Amino acid sequence: MSIEIVNVGKRFGDFVALDDVSVSIPSGRLTALLGPSGGGKSTLLRIIAGLERADTGKVDIEGVDATRLPPQKRNVGFVFQHYAAFKHLTVRRNVAFGLEIRKRPKDEIRGRVDELLALVHLEQFADRLPSQLSGGQRQRMALARALAVEPTVLLLDEPFGALDAKVRKELRDWLRRLHDEVHVTTVFVTHDQEEALEVADEIVVINEGRVEQIGSPDDLYDRPANEFVMRFLGPVTQLGDQLVRPHDLQLSTDPTGIGVLGRVARVTRIGFEIRVDLSTTDGQSVTVTLTRNEFLALGIQVDSEVRVRLAPGSPATTVSAPAARPATPTLAAAG
Amino acid sequence: MTSSTLAPQRPAAHRRSLRGGLPLTRVSGLGLGVAMVWFSLLVLIPLAAVAVAAADGGWAGFWRTVTNDQTAATIRLTVGTALLVTLVNIVMGTLIAWVLVRDRFFGKRALEILIDVPFALPTIVAGLVLLALYGPGSPLGVNIANTRIAVFLAFLFVTLPFIVRTVQPVLAELDPEIEEAAASLGASRFTTFRRIILPSLTPAIAAGAALSFARAVGEYGSLVLLTGNLPMRTEVASVRILSSIENDNLDSAAAVAVVLLAISLAVIVVLDVIQRRVMRRG
């Protein structure tokens, strides 16, 4: 195991940022720390980097106890949401910074920086200042700068958070490919479940200073440990006392079939998918999403009588206390 | 569409037009005119008048005036002390600004206000304060009246706020993440300061240093009481100019003024060059 976090706790005044967190982060993998804002995931990342000191607990990096080490001695690469570019230095000098500090020979630095600039596709921008780059380019520069010192672990704090949707998607794919090339142990923080599911090998879900679940994207999506993970990773709706995904629900028009009987209240088309809102006979609102073809094959419309059931083998969690649920747009409020 | 075909060329064209100046609209033309007239009346014409007055006695007359033993001594003392004071301010001003921005301590708000006192105080009042504290009847037992230290001290007193006030806002705006990035790349606190923070502060330090130097070169009120204005020893250029005028020797006063003007201009240019160098080297 590359990074061992054992019983780490951190408070800011009265606010508990991390409450007795223990996580093992595997070597050579791409791990996401996923959770809502203010949940403690950035604090955990900063504790791994040494930018924040844990109140309690222990951090091991590659078998070395790093709990008391300053950031300079941890050999971690850190990438910030807002790039943290050295504004007065060119792209080349930014990337070379860590190597210059280590007093490496000039030729070696030049060679290594050229290599890294090629890796992040910034060769032709080497002599520009950060202010002359776009956000995506600046973040790639920051990544090259962090990789230059050959860090044991690479830490990224919401690396794509400040970029617009299209660039974010591109960089996400690019980070995945880069990791497949470089294989450095990488941990990135995100609040975007889609980003985590798409990019990460391993996801740690963190909420209110605690780890909710650790697993592969498939584990988390198909076998959510609890209601929070279920809700956080995708759209949910409630059928009876079960929390399920709207696209795992099946509709049939056969009145004698199995499933809960209901009446179509509303039909909404969103691009390629159709959202059907039902009202069951015991007054519960249920949302079902279908593809356009499935919807046309059913031949239903508002006020049609339908039966709804959960497709066999689909994930579901039991709803605990109705009052504790946050309102989300995809959640049909129970009656 | 035209916009899409033009788009790739636009940045280059934009940069070129900025360098050559944009064509003026009527309103901006009027604005520029008013600004130039104002600037000419207040600055350019008076400066030119001083230069003309200095040239009245011809080059030989000008040279004779400024190489006169007593005059040359005042210029040397003024410029030398002003340079020394500016160097001290560069270190102390940056340090005070750092403490005010980065540290939290009791009485910080009070210190914030007190920093401006030397700037706000009428200089002759400052002179009186200095005389009372460091003059013959000093309660501290420190008598520096009629010495060159008095000149140095008076300059220090009146120029204290300049670098503090120019550096402080720049330092406050610095992104703490930049220092964290440098630390995670292995830079010690000192290296981070020297290679990352200092280059960001240099323009502010240079601007403050230029103001501080210019203010010191022209200082009169705060030192006139304590220094005794002894010829060849503690007399500064501004005092020399005044005594020339009192002796009805306008040409001589103007000649000294032109020399001070030229030196101040040179110092501002040199500071600008140094600042650009440091910025680039990082």
Interface residues (C-beta under 8 A of the other chain):
Chain A: A49 G50 L51 P70 P71 Q72 R74 N75 V76 G77 F78 F80 H82 A84 A85 F86 K87 H88 L89 R93 F97 G98 I101 R102 A142 R145 A146 A148 V149
Chain B: D175 E177 I178 E180 A181 A182 A183 S184 L185 G186 A187 S188 T191 R195 I196 P199 S200 M279 R280 G282
